[in-house]
Amino acid sequence: MLAVIPLASLLLPSVSGIKLWNNPGDIPTSVPARCRAPLTQNISCELLVRPDNAANGEIVPGGALDEFCGSTCRSSLETFQKNIASGCGDTYYALWKNSNLTQSPKVLADGFVWAHTLACLSDADGYCLAKLHAGNKTECSECALKYGAVMVSSDYGRGKVAVDDFEKMLSTCKASPSDYPWTHTSRPPAPTTPGEPTPTPRPCRGTTYTVTQGDTCKTKLCIGDSCDLHTVESGETCQSIVQGRGFSLVQLKSWNPTLENMCESSITQTLEDIVGRSICVSPPGVDNFPINITESRRPTATLDNPYFTEWETGVVVTDPTDGVGTWTRPWDPDFTPPPEQIIIDDPKWDEAREWTKYCWITEDDWAHGYDPEDDSMVPPACFNLYEKYCLYDPAAASPTPMTRFPAVCTPDRSDYYPEPIPTPVPTPRPVQDGMTEGCSKFYKVKSGDTCDKVTKANNVTLADFYKWNPSVGTDCRNLQLDVYVCVGYDERMIPMPQPTPIE
């Protein structure tokens, strides 16, 4: 999915704004009229930025920022947000026909406004994000501090920048919190179905201790099963701990639920907050899981709070319809993976790997921000499948084999990998004069052919046919016998211009 929603993709003839739904009739009648009306409001912006993509660091093209960050767009977004809050409240609705997926219109509107705030951060030198991503701003710069304040103000940003990290940053930079104020806006609670049974607590997989008089807790405590422990060192990440150990990042997180957010963050990937603590590197309750590792520490970062400065230079595109720039937080270039010797001889480890082999979530899914517990991304019902097939539980019955999962539970992977460039199609001769570049399919005109016959036989429209073959005219008068015409187009087939030699 693109971070930028171009006007053209919304099928609107006017360039005066964006509508998420063209009219109230496009929204199910189960949504009250008072809510459907503001959802079809015209937003006076040339593009919109999705909050999840803004949080992931994608940049609005510089040429589009001035208009996007202008008062007209901002005012229209705030009006949209206000009207949605008034008409829809915190209620979740099924916003699409023939779909049971429910979402909060308020979350939708709040997200667009928050993403606008983040994308339009600026200081005396101009807009911030591109310079932050290029490493042209220090961690104590106005841009970095403003960025931190905006990120911790929303659940979208808190998955990347923790409140504790931002507070440490303010302290390190000797910056006054009053100069960088923020107010956290939580998402409304997810809907519940009337009469829905109370979820059954997971069974304790360890030993149970009953609290007696004088204890400070008020219920039973579950003392978890033991596991092989690893003490977290400075500079380590979830990925570096997993590397070479024979288990996946998904399994590491299933054994250590508190690592979920730390492992998912694409900015704060280090585990500095838990240095010195121990985590499980084997399934709880599984004995005899020896792993002999010759350890080598990664170099410690030189900055106390490097989260806003260790960024790889981002690529900013010049055309919003082509997508957005991306960036990643690189590994330390001086880090050499330690030599590792792994001995796995416990049958329960084989059982754990056998258990999770049907899990359909891949490492690429996690790397691209997939979160099975995020109701805005995945229907809640999918989490039951995730628990059953992706989280090893030696106390439960092993799952039945399953190789096909509901499409709604499967992440959209269309943006993970670039679409391969098609093999060029040789241009036959002769061709109609003025034929477009980028033609991917040709047709030789035969006796008795008309433009209507040719287009229907090749499943293209007359409008496209005339555009690709302009010399034919708009009435097919100049269609030539035994000459090739273009009946398919792919812009990737257009040859790249050759650079002009410098003399």
Secondary structure by P-SEA (a helix, b strand, c coil): ccccccccccccccccccccccccccccccccaaaaaaaaccccccccccaaaaaaccccccccccccccaaaaaaaaaaaaaaaaccccccccccccccbbbbaaaaaaaaaaaaaaaaccccccccaaaaaacccccccaaaaaaaaaaaccccccccccaaaaaaaaaaaccccccbbbbbbbccccccccccccccccccccbbbbbcccccccbbbbbccccbbbbbccccccccccccccccaaaaaaacccccccccccccccccccccbbbbccccccccbbbbbbccccccccccccccccccbbbbbcccccbbbbbbbcccccccccbbbbbbccaaaaaaaaaaccccccaaaaaacccccccccccaaaaaaaaaccccccccccccccccccccccccccccccccccccccccccccccccccccbbbbbcccccaaaaaaaacccaaaaaaaccccccccccccccbbbbccccccccccccccccc
